[in-house]
Amino acid sequence: MFLLELFESNLSIRGRGGSILVYASQISHLVRYCYRNNIGFLDLTDNAFSQFVRGLNVAENKARTRAARTIVAIGEITLRFLSFVGHLHGQENFVGPGGTIRTVWSSDQFASRHYAPQQPFASHPIFSHRSLPRPSPVKRGMPISSADVQRLRAAVIEHSASGFLRMRRQVTMLLLEVTGGRISEVVLLNVDHIKEAIKLARPMLPFPTLKRGGNNAVLRRIPVALPDLLFIDEYIRVHRRRIIRRTVGVGADHGYLLVAERGGRPLSGGFIGTEMSRLRSLAGLEGKAHCHMFRHRFITKLFKQLIEIHKFENPDAFRQALFNLEGVRAQVMEWTGHRSLSGFSNYIHLAFEEHAALAKSVAQFQDFQLTRSIGDTLTRMASDLEAGADPVAVARLMQEIARMVGPDMD
């Protein structure tokens, strides 16, 4: 009943369960604790809850301890669940400041979430308890380096068993790098999104956006350079079309951009994540290299360009500009898909670390993208030729890029 209430409050179940799956997994710790100790939920005491929390300090496999932040997350949702159970059975004071399980309201957690003016704060109370530890600092996600990206690209060329697989992997990495999208969003892209963007003089890719609550993806628009879109279109017209014809058939084409070589079904985010892990091993990378690091890379590069153009002297000046300049804030949040400014802090620091010192317009940012895109596209073409790609197809793509971007370069 609690999970049903979460679902009816529009929490996501996308991506094999979404937020509701996370909450169910966290509550399962309490379910097992009560089962093993033969305690009903309403029979829990304040001391019993404290004992439950202490047990969370050691992971079930005993191999490592849980991070304090993880324990806090489990404790908060568990208290919320127990409050629900209490209300369901008419025990309104089962969980609360003076209740059987004595809690405090974590109002400071509300205050720390800097949502944009148009975004509401969380609509439910956040419980805390004396037994819960202080949250550990959030680990700063690091962007993937240019050197690692090149090694991953080389692994794609060397270790892809077919021309289709090589092209699809290149397109996947390209999308991760130039959109900054979450992998769960990238797999929702369809052919029409690419076709629509190519038609524009200044291409803006309609991009599915999650993390907005609920189970429906909304579209944001991201500037993507034309050569990148033409490269993806080559994959659509030649490689993807061949697979669709051989598998599901053109009449039953589902429209999703990234498809499996066998069966033609849309790829899942989990599949892409596993494939990236495999490429990391093939590339011989010792450090981390996962899909979300491409998102870190995209946002850090975007912020670095904003710093260079607007000459922000320090992170505080940049942060203040995001708060005060509504147009800049709205544009940045549109491109990155963030709901709140609180998610930007890490990227601002990373950008200043890379460059000590918003594009003034969308067009100027796209010029940055165009220059980078042409160089990357030529590199990919050279690698494809070395790997045995059809020279006629490569030449045709080069001619198309030259024809369409020539006026922009002038």
C-alpha positions in Angstrom: 0.0 0.0 0.0 2.9 2.4 0.7 4.5 1.7 -2.7 1.1 2.2 -4.3 0.8 5.6 -2.6 4.3 6.5 -4.0 3.2 5.5 -7.5 0.0 7.5 -7.3 2.1 10.5 -6.1 3.7 10.2 -9.6 7.1 8.8 -8.6 8.9 7.1 -11.4 9.0 3.4 -12.2 11.0 3.9 -15.4 14.2 2.0 -16.0 13.4 -1.2 -14.2 11.5 0.4 -11.4 12.9 3.9 -11.0 12.6 5.7 -7.7 10.0 3.3 -6.4 12.3 0.4 -6.8 15.0 2.3 -4.9 12.6 2.9 -2.0 11.4 -0.7 -2.0 15.0 -1.9 -1.8 15.7 0.5 1.1 12.5 -0.6 3.0 13.4 -4.3 2.5 16.2 -3.9 5.2 13.5 -3.2 7.8 11.3 -6.0 6.5 14.1 -8.5 7.0 15.0 -7.1 10.4 11.4 -7.4 11.7 11.1 -10.9 10.2 14.3 -12.2 11.7 13.3 -10.8 15.1 9.7 -11.8 14.9 8.5 -8.2 15.5 5.5 -6.6 13.8 6.0 -3.1 12.4 3.7 -1.6 15.1 5.6 -3.4 17.8 8.8 -1.6 17.1 10.1 0.6 19.9 12.5 3.6 19.7 15.3 1.4 21.0 14.4 -1.4 18.5 14.7 1.2 15.7 18.1 2.3 17.0 19.2 -1.3 17.0 18.0 -1.7 13.4 20.1 1.4 12.4 23.2 0.1 14.1 22.8 -3.1 12.1 23.0 -1.1 8.9 26.5 -0.1 9.7 27.7 -3.5 8.3 26.7 -4.6 4.8 25.0 -8.0 4.6 28.0 -9.6 2.9 30.2 -8.3 5.8 32.8 -7.2 3.2 32.5 -3.5 3.8 30.6 -1.0 5.9 27.9 1.2 4.4 28.5 4.9 3.9 26.8 7.2 6.4 24.9 8.8 3.6 23.5 5.5 2.6 22.4 4.7 6.1 20.7 8.1 6.4 18.8 7.5 3.2 17.6 4.0 4.4 16.6 5.5 7.8 14.7 8.4 6.3 12.5 6.3 3.9 12.0 3.6 6.6 10.7 6.2 9.1 8.4 7.6 6.4 7.1 4.0 5.8 6.6 3.5 9.5 4.7 6.8 9.7 2.5 5.6 6.9 1.8 2.3 8.8 1.0 4.2 12.0 -1.5 6.4 10.2 -3.0 3.4 8.4 -3.8 1.7 11.8 -4.9 4.9 13.6 -1.8 5.4 15.6 -1.1 9.0 14.5 1.7 9.4 17.0 3.6 6.2 16.2 6.3 8.1 14.5 7.0 11.7 15.5 8.8 14.1 17.8 6.9 12.7 20.8 5.9 9.4 19.4 6.7 5.7 20.0 9.6 6.1 17.6 10.9 9.6 18.5 12.0 11.6 15.5 12.8 15.2 14.6 11.8 17.1 11.5 14.9 17.6 9.3 13.9 21.1 8.2 17.6 21.9 7.4 17.4 19.4 4.6 14.6 21.4 3.0 16.6 24.6 3.2 19.7 23.0 1.6 17.8 22.3 -1.7 18.0 25.3 -3.9 15.2 24.7 -6.4 14.6 27.1 -9.2 11.8 29.6 -8.4 9.3 27.7 -10.5 10.0 24.4 -8.8 8.3 23.4 -5.6 10.0 22.0 -2.5 9.5 18.4 -1.6 5.9 17.9 -0.6 6.5 15.4 2.2 8.2 15.7 5.6 11.7 14.3 5.9 12.2 12.4 9.2 15.4 12.1 11.2 16.3 10.1 14.3 18.9 10.3 17.0 20.5 7.0 15.9 21.1 8.1 12.3 24.7 9.2 11.6 25.7 12.5 10.1 25.7 12.2 6.3 29.1 11.6 4.8 30.3 14.2 2.2 29.0 13.6 -1.3 31.7 12.2 -3.6 32.3 14.6 -6.4 31.7 12.9 -9.8 34.6 13.4 -12.1 34.4 13.8 -15.9 36.0 11.3 -18.1 39.3 12.6 -19.6 40.0 13.2 -23.2 42.7 10.6 -23.2 40.3 7.9 -21.9 37.7 8.9 -24.5 40.2 8.4 -27.2 41.2 5.0 -25.8 37.6 4.0 -25.7 37.1 5.0 -29.3 40.1 3.0 -30.3 38.7 0.0 -28.5 35.4 0.4 -30.4 37.3 0.4 -33.7 39.5 -2.6 -32.8 37.1 -4.8 -30.9 33.7 -4.5 -32.7 32.7 -7.7 -34.4 30.7 -6.0 -37.2 30.3 -2.7 -39.0 26.9 -2.2 -37.4 28.2 -2.8 -33.9 31.2 -0.4 -34.5 28.9 2.3 -35.8 26.3 1.9 -33.0 29.0 2.1 -30.3 30.4 5.2 -31.9 27.0 6.8 -32.0 26.3 5.9 -28.4 29.6 7.5 -27.2 29.0 10.5 -29.4 25.5 11.1 -27.9 26.8 10.7 -24.4 29.5 13.3 -25.0 27.6 16.0 -27.0 24.3 15.9 -25.1 25.4 15.3 -21.5 22.3 13.1 -21.3 21.7 10.4 -18.6 21.9 7.0 -20.2 18.3 6.4 -19.3 17.5 9.4 -21.5 19.8 8.6 -24.4 18.1 5.2 -25.0 14.8 7.1 -25.3 16.0 9.1 -28.4 14.3 8.2 -31.6 14.9 8.6 -35.3 12.5 11.5 -35.6 14.4 13.5 -32.9 17.5 13.4 -35.1 15.6 14.2 -38.3 13.9 17.2 -36.8 17.2 18.7 -35.5 19.0 18.3 -38.9 16.4 20.5 -40.6 17.2 23.5 -38.4 19.7 26.1 -39.4 21.0 26.1 -35.9 20.3 22.5 -34.8 18.7 22.0 -31.5 18.1 18.3 -30.6 14.8 17.4 -28.9 16.1 15.3 -26.0 14.0 13.2 -23.6 14.3 14.4 -20.0 13.8 12.3 -16.9 14.3 13.1 -13.2 11.3 15.4 -13.4 9.0 13.2 -11.4 6.5 10.8 -12.9 6.8 8.4 -15.7 6.6 10.6 -18.7 9.6 12.0 -20.4 9.5 15.6 -21.4 11.7 17.1 -24.1 14.4 19.7 -23.6 16.4 21.1 -26.5 20.2 20.8 -26.7 22.5 22.5 -29.2 24.2 19.7 -31.2 26.6 20.4 -34.0 25.5 19.5 -37.5 28.4 17.1 -38.4 27.5 15.1 -35.3 23.9 14.9 -36.4 24.9 13.9 -40.0 27.1 11.1 -38.6 24.2 9.8 -36.6 21.9 10.1 -39.6 24.4 8.0 -41.6 24.0 5.3 -38.9 20.2 5.6 -39.2 20.0 5.5 -43.0 22.5 2.7 -43.6 23.3 0.6 -40.5 20.1 0.8 -38.5 17.8 0.5 -41.5 19.6 -2.8 -42.5 19.0 -4.3 -39.0 15.4 -3.2 -38.8 14.6 -4.7 -42.3 16.3 -8.0 -41.3 14.5 -8.2 -37.9 11.3 -6.5 -37.0 10.6 -5.2 -40.4 10.1 -1.6 -41.6 6.4 -1.7 -41.0 6.9 -2.6 -37.3 9.8 -0.1 -36.7 9.5 1.2 -33.2 11.6 4.3 -34.0 14.1 4.1 -31.2 17.6 5.1 -32.3 19.8 2.5 -30.6 18.8 -1.0 -31.4 20.2 -4.5 -30.9 22.0 -6.2 -33.8 20.1 -9.4 -33.1 16.3 -8.8 -32.9 16.3 -5.1 -33.6 14.8 -4.3 -30.2 15.5 -1.0 -28.4 18.5 -1.1 -26.1 18.1 -0.5 -22.4 20.2 1.8 -20.2 21.5 -1.3 -18.4 22.7 -2.8 -21.6 24.6 0.4 -22.6 26.2 0.5 -19.1 27.4 -3.1 -19.4 28.8 -2.4 -22.9 30.7 0.6 -21.6 32.1 -1.5 -18.8 33.2 -4.1 -21.4 34.8 -1.3 -23.6 36.6 0.0 -20.5 38.3 -3.4 -20.0 39.1 -3.7 -23.7 40.7 -0.3 -23.7 42.8 -1.3 -20.7 41.7 1.6 -18.6 42.6 1.3 -14.9 40.4 4.1 -13.6 36.6 4.4 -13.8 34.9 4.9 -17.1 31.1 4.8 -17.0 28.4 6.5 -18.9 27.6 9.2 -16.3 31.2 10.4 -16.5 30.4 11.7 -20.0 27.6 13.8 -18.5 30.1 15.2 -16.0 32.4 16.0 -19.0 29.7 17.8 -21.0 28.5 20.0 -18.1 32.1 20.8 -17.0 33.0 21.9 -20.5 29.9 24.0 -20.8 30.7 25.8 -17.5 34.3 26.2 -18.5 33.1 28.0 -21.7 30.8 30.2 -19.6 33.7 31.1 -17.4 36.0 32.0 -20.3 33.4 34.2 -22.0 31.9 36.0 -19.0 35.3 36.2 -17.1 33.9 35.0 -13.8 36.7 35.4 -11.2 35.6 32.6 -8.8 32.9 30.0 -8.2 30.9 32.3 -6.0 30.6 34.9 -8.8 29.5 32.2 -11.2 27.0 30.8 -8.7 25.6 34.2 -8.0 25.1 34.8 -11.7 23.1 31.6 -12.0 20.8 32.8 -9.2 20.5 36.4 -10.4 20.4 36.0 -14.2 17.1 34.2 -14.9 17.8 33.8 -18.7 21.2 32.3 -18.1 19.8 30.0 -15.3 16.9 28.8 -17.5 19.2 28.1 -20.5 21.7 26.2 -18.5 19.0 24.1 -16.8 17.4 23.4 -20.1 20.7 22.1 -21.6 21.7 20.0 -18.6 18.2 18.7 -17.6 18.6 19.8 -13.9 15.6 20.6 -11.8 17.6 22.7 -9.3 20.7 24.7 -9.0 22.0 22.5 -6.2 23.2 20.0 -8.7 25.6 22.5 -10.3 28.0 23.1 -7.4 30.4 20.2 -8.3 30.6 21.2 -11.9 31.3 24.8 -11.1 34.3 23.8 -9.0 35.5 21.4 -11.6 35.3 24.0 -14.3 37.3 26.5 -12.2 39.9 23.9 -11.5 40.4 23.3 -15.2 40.4 27.0 -16.0 41.5 29.5 -13.3 40.1 32.6 -14.9 26.9 31.3 -20.8 28.0 31.6 -24.0 26.5 35.1 -24.6 24.1 33.4 -27.0 23.0 29.9 -28.1 24.8 30.6 -31.4 28.2 31.2 -29.8 28.0 27.9 -27.8 27.1 26.1 -31.0 30.2 27.5 -32.7 32.3 25.9 -30.0 30.4 22.6 -30.7 30.8 22.9 -34.4 34.6 23.3 -34.3 35.0 20.3 -32.0 32.5 18.2 -34.0 34.3 18.6 -37.3 37.6 17.5 -35.8 36.1 14.5 -34.1 34.1 13.5 -37.2 37.3 13.5 -39.3 39.0 11.4 -36.7 36.2 8.9 -36.7 36.1 8.7 -40.5 39.8 8.0 -40.6 39.4 5.2 -38.0 36.5 3.7 -40.0 38.5 3.6 -43.2 41.3 1.9 -41.4 38.8 -0.6 -40.0 37.5 -1.5 -43.5 34.5 0.9 -43.9 33.1 1.5 -47.3 35.2 4.4 -48.8 32.3 5.5 -51.0 30.0 5.9 -47.9 32.7 7.8 -46.0 33.3 10.1 -48.9 29.6 10.8 -49.3 29.3 11.7 -45.6 32.3 14.1 -46.0 30.7 15.8 -49.0 27.4 16.2 -47.1 29.2 17.7 -44.1 31.2 20.1 -46.3 28.1 21.2 -48.2 26.0 21.8 -45.0 28.5 23.4 -42.7 30.5 25.4 -45.2 28.3 28.6 -44.8 28.6 28.3 -41.0 32.4 28.1 -41.1 32.5 31.1 -43.4 
